[in-house]
Amino acid sequence: MKILETLFLLILVAIIMAAGNSVGYHIDFMVSLQAMAILVAISIVGFFISKIPVLNKLPVILWVSVAAAVASSPIFPFNEQVVSITNEVSLLAVCTPVLAYAGLAIGKDLALFKSISWRIIPVSLAVFSGTFIFAAIIAQITLQWEGVI
């Protein structure tokens, strides 16, 4: 039953993302839906790979990433079509439902979140600040190296 729930949620979130991509970035809905179908197919392949008993000790996200890398690499016969179709998807259209789900997941465990109390504030500030600062440093170095700035 868990597999059917996962497949249903993947399809539902893909439809929401396609709508967000169409409304927010003015991409044709059918083009967005086609791109999301490819992303869902890649996710399903990675999900089923993670269910293989020998391979299930590693996280699903690893197997989805491997499936995506293979589908977009030159060894895959349809890599050019996969890349050209999925290029129509905006990253922000994908991130919005994922972040909404993360917010709901945190809200579900509010009692656990409360038990952490004030200690989460300095830890999260340090993590957010460090992530931002190092991302800015890496971007600055990369953009200067490329001659963009």
C-alpha positions in Angstrom: 0.0 0.0 0.0 2.9 2.4 0.7 4.1 2.0 -2.9 0.6 3.1 -4.3 0.6 6.0 -1.9 4.0 7.1 -3.0 3.1 6.8 -6.7 -0.1 8.7 -6.1 1.7 11.5 -4.3 4.4 11.7 -7.0 1.7 12.2 -9.7 -0.3 14.7 -7.6 2.8 16.8 -6.9 3.8 16.6 -10.5 0.5 18.0 -11.6 0.8 20.8 -9.0 4.3 21.6 -10.2 3.2 21.6 -13.8 0.5 24.1 -12.9 3.0 26.3 -11.0 5.4 26.1 -13.9 2.7 27.2 -16.3 1.3 30.0 -14.2 4.5 31.4 -12.8 6.8 31.0 -15.8 4.4 31.0 -18.7 5.3 27.6 -20.0 2.6 25.7 -21.9 0.8 23.4 -19.4 1.1 20.3 -21.7 4.9 20.9 -22.1 5.2 21.3 -18.3 3.1 18.1 -17.8 5.4 16.2 -20.2 8.5 17.4 -18.4 7.0 16.4 -15.0 6.0 13.0 -16.4 9.7 12.4 -17.2 10.7 13.6 -13.8 8.1 11.3 -12.2 9.2 8.4 -14.3 12.8 8.9 -13.2 11.7 9.2 -9.6 9.7 6.0 -9.9 12.7 4.1 -11.3 14.8 5.4 -8.4 12.1 4.4 -5.9 11.9 0.9 -7.3 15.7 0.5 -7.3 15.7 1.4 -3.6 13.2 -1.4 -2.9 15.7 -4.1 -4.2 16.8 -5.9 -1.0 20.5 -5.6 -1.6 20.3 -1.9 -2.4 17.7 -0.7 0.2 20.3 0.3 2.7 21.0 3.5 0.8 18.5 6.4 0.7 16.0 6.7 -2.1 17.3 10.1 -3.1 20.6 8.5 -4.1 18.9 6.1 -6.4 16.7 8.8 -7.9 19.8 10.9 -8.5 21.6 8.0 -10.1 18.5 7.3 -12.4 18.4 11.0 -13.3 22.1 11.1 -14.1 21.9 8.0 -16.3 18.8 9.3 -18.1 20.5 12.6 -18.9 23.9 11.1 -19.7 25.2 10.2 -23.3 24.9 6.5 -22.5 21.1 6.8 -22.5 19.7 6.6 -26.0 17.1 9.4 -25.4 19.2 11.7 -23.3 18.9 14.7 -25.7 15.1 14.5 -25.6 15.1 14.0 -21.8 17.3 17.1 -21.3 15.5 19.3 -23.8 12.1 18.5 -22.3 13.1 18.8 -18.7 14.8 22.1 -19.3 11.4 23.6 -19.5 10.9 23.1 -15.8 11.8 26.0 -13.5 13.6 25.0 -10.3 11.3 27.3 -8.3 8.2 25.6 -9.6 9.7 22.3 -8.3 10.8 23.7 -4.9 7.5 25.3 -3.9 5.5 22.1 -3.3 8.5 20.4 -1.8 8.9 23.3 0.7 5.2 23.2 1.4 5.4 19.5 2.2 8.4 20.1 4.5 6.4 22.8 6.3 3.6 20.3 6.8 5.9 17.6 8.0 7.4 20.0 10.6 3.9 21.1 11.7 2.9 17.4 12.2 5.8 17.0 14.6 5.2 20.2 16.5 5.4 18.5 19.9 8.9 17.2 19.0 9.8 20.6 17.7 8.7 22.2 21.0 10.8 19.8 23.0 13.9 21.0 21.3 13.0 24.5 22.7 15.3 27.5 22.3 18.4 25.5 21.4 17.2 25.2 17.8 17.4 28.9 17.2 21.2 29.4 17.5 21.8 26.1 15.7 19.5 27.1 12.8 21.0 30.6 12.6 24.5 29.2 12.4 23.5 26.7 9.7 21.6 29.3 7.6 24.3 31.9 8.0 27.1 29.4 7.1 25.2 28.1 4.1 24.5 31.6 2.8 28.1 32.9 3.4 29.8 29.8 1.8 27.4 29.8 -1.1 28.1 33.5 -1.7 31.9 32.9 -1.5 31.7 29.9 -3.9 29.5 32.0 -6.3 31.9 34.9 -6.2 34.9 32.8 -6.9 33.1 30.9 -9.7 31.8 34.0 -11.4 35.1 35.7 -11.2 36.9 32.6 -12.5 34.4 32.5 -15.5 34.8 36.2 -16.1 31.2 37.0 -15.6 32.0 39.7 -13.0 
